[in-house]
Amino acid sequence: MTNGNGDCFEVAVELMWNVFGEECDALLVHAMVAHPGTGRRHPHAWVEWAGSAIDMSNGLCVVMPVELYRRLAQHGKLIEYNRHEMAENLVESGHYGDWDLRRST
């Protein structure tokens, strides 16, 4: 999270870069989600691959079906990046994200 309370953006990028190869169809996902305790909306990142959502932020290891993860996250705006798009955004921005969630649509 970009507010300093978590490491989801960095962890998701590192997972995409170091675990999934260049030819893999994994997606980096950025979304505005609801905090499970407070309901407060905040930016979050995870990886989706082969029908599973993978969230290793803050020392967790959550793997579950994409549909269930997205439903539990109660996401609002959601943006998917393939490996090439992720690399472009990393170079252009100089940081792990979020890159587009707060831009007006």
Secondary structure, DSSP 4 states (H G I P E B T S, - for coil): -TTTT--HHHHHHHHHHHTS-TT---EEEEEEEE-TTT--EEEEEEEEETTEEEE-GGG--EEEEHHHHHHHHT-SSEEEE-HHHHHHHHHHHSSSS-SSTTS--
